[in-house]
Amino acid sequence: MYDVYLSAHKDLLVVPSGISVPLKLNGSWRKKKRAVRSVSEKIRADVQLRGYYRRKLVARAAGTVSG
């Protein structure tokens, strides 16, 4: 199980359940209400290696067409 946090700067943080936010990741993090049971292989590998997974959430522009 994993805990998911969001920051005011639209960052996503995933840590194993019961583990607090790493000290080097300063800022205010809001914990999502429910724990996540499964994550992708990339996230799982990163959590195993570093103890956490962090990335920037990118907002998509509405009505844009890629091509």
C-alpha positions in Angstrom: 0.0 0.0 0.0 1.1 3.5 -0.7 0.2 7.0 0.6 -0.3 9.8 -2.0 0.4 13.4 -1.2 -0.2 16.6 -3.3 1.5 19.9 -2.9 0.2 23.4 -3.5 2.6 23.6 -6.5 0.9 20.6 -8.2 3.5 18.0 -7.3 2.6 14.4 -6.7 4.4 12.4 -4.0 4.1 8.6 -3.4 5.6 6.9 -0.3 5.0 3.5 1.3 2.2 3.5 3.8 3.2 4.5 7.3 6.3 6.4 6.1 6.4 10.2 6.6 7.3 12.7 3.9 11.1 12.8 3.5 12.7 15.8 5.2 14.5 16.9 2.0 11.2 17.5 0.3 10.3 20.7 2.0 6.9 22.3 1.5 3.3 21.7 2.5 1.9 18.4 1.4 -1.7 17.3 1.6 -2.3 13.6 2.1 -5.0 12.1 0.0 -7.7 10.4 2.1 -7.2 6.8 0.8 -4.1 4.7 0.4 -3.4 3.3 -3.0 -3.0 -0.5 -3.3 -1.1 -0.7 -6.6 1.1 1.6 -8.6 2.9 1.3 -11.9 6.2 -0.6 -12.2 8.1 2.7 -12.7 6.7 4.2 -9.5 7.3 0.9 -7.6 10.9 0.8 -8.7 11.5 4.4 -7.8 10.0 4.0 -4.3 12.2 0.9 -3.8 15.3 2.8 -4.9 14.8 6.2 -3.3 12.1 5.6 -0.7 9.6 7.9 -2.6 8.4 8.9 -6.0 7.8 12.5 -7.0 6.7 14.2 -10.2 5.1 17.4 -11.4 1.4 17.2 -12.3 1.0 18.7 -15.7 -2.3 20.4 -16.5 -3.6 19.9 -20.1 -5.0 22.8 -22.0 -8.7 22.3 -22.8 -9.7 22.2 -26.4 -6.2 21.7 -27.9 -5.5 19.3 -30.7 -2.2 17.6 -30.9 -0.9 16.6 -34.3 
